[in-house]
Amino acid sequence: MLSQKELMQVEDFLGMEQTSVKMLNYFATNVQDNQVKQLFQQMAQKNQQHFQTISKHLNAGQTLQ
């Protein structure tokens, strides 16, 4: 089980992941170079996966390892 402090830290991290996804998608939308666009899209997708994985564990009431 996570302590209250640990839970707050994980929630902060989730907020940062969401912000990262938004920023990376913004950059991907506004960059002209297709290789750089693809890189930003891949990075956004990875961050979204991290967010979903951690959220799934929290919602299931599981402890993070």
N, C-alpha and C positions, 0 to 999 in steps of 0.2 A: 504494500500500500504506500502511496506517496504522502509525504507530509504536506501541510498547507503551503510551506515555503517552496517545496519542490513543484507542487501543482502550479503555483504562481509563475515559477520560472518556465515551466513547460508551456503555459498559456502565453507568456511573453514571446517564447520562441515561435509558437504557432502564428502569432501576430507578425513577427518578422518574416516568416515564410510567406505569408499572404502578401505582405508588402513587396517582397522580392519577386513574387510571381507577377504582380501588377506592373512593377518597374520593368522586368524583363520582357513582358508582352508589349509594353509601351515602346521599348527600344526596338523590338523586332518589327513593330508596325512602322516605325519612323526611319529605319535605316535603309539605305539604298542597295548595299552590297548583299547579294543573295546568300553568300556563305556566312556572313556575319548574322544575317537575319535568321538563318537556320540554327546557328549556334545559340542565339538568344532564345529561340523557340524551344530548343532541346533543354536548355538550362531551366526555363520556366516550367517545362513538363516535369523535370526531375524534382524541382522544389514543390510542385503540386503533389507529386507522389509522396514526398516526405511528409507534407502536411496531412494528407489523407491517412497515411500509415499511423502517424502519431495520434490523430483524432480518433481513429478506429480503436486504438488501444485504450485511450481515455474513456471513450463512450462505452466500451465493454467492461470498464472497471478493472482492467488488468494493470499490473505494475509494469513499468518500463524497465527493460534490462539493457 
